[in-house]
Amino acid sequence: MAYTKASNKAVQKYSAKTYDQIKVLVKKGEREEIKNYAESQGMSLNGYINKLIKDDMKTADKE
């Protein structure tokens, strides 16, 4: 599918309706390091961060 302004607007509208956003601040250079590690594990940066959060919450529930 070709990129158009209309398709971009539709994606932004869907994302705004479907997802909450959380901003995470890391030191310069760390983002790329984390992203590369996530990709080495077969995950996107977003997927990796979400997995870490969910795994931590599961661990905390067991305590």
N, C-alpha and C positions, 0 to 999 in steps of 0.2 A: 504494500500500500504506500502510495506517495505521501510525503509530508505536505500538509496544507495548513493554513492558519485556522481553518474550520476544524480540522482533526485535532490540532493542538488545543484549541479552545474546548473541544469536547472532552479530551483527556483531562485537562485541568478541572473542568466542572465535575467529572466523575471522581477524580481524586479528592477534591474538596468535600464532596458529599460522602465519600466512603472511608476516608482515612483521617486520623488525627496526626499531627506532626509534632515531633519532639526534636529540639535542637541539641546536639551534643558538641561540645567544644573540646578540641584536642590541640596539642602544641603543633606548630608548623612541622611538617614532615611525617608526623605520626599517622595522619589520615592515609597516606599512600602505603605506609608499612602495614597498617591494619587491613586495608583493602587487598593488598597482595596476599596477606595471610588468609583472608577469607576466601579469595579465589583459589588458593592452593588447597583449601578444604572443600572446594566445589560449591561455594556459596557466594552470593553477592554481599557487598558490605552491609546493606540493609538487612538481609536475611541472617547474616552472622550476628549482628547486634540484637536482632529480635530473638534469636536462639539463646544467646547469652542471658538475656533478661528473663526469658521463660524458664530456662534451666535454673537460674538463681532463685526464682520465685518458687519453683517446685522444691528445691533444697530447703528453703526457708520454711515452707509449709510442713516439712517432715520434722523440724526441730521442736 
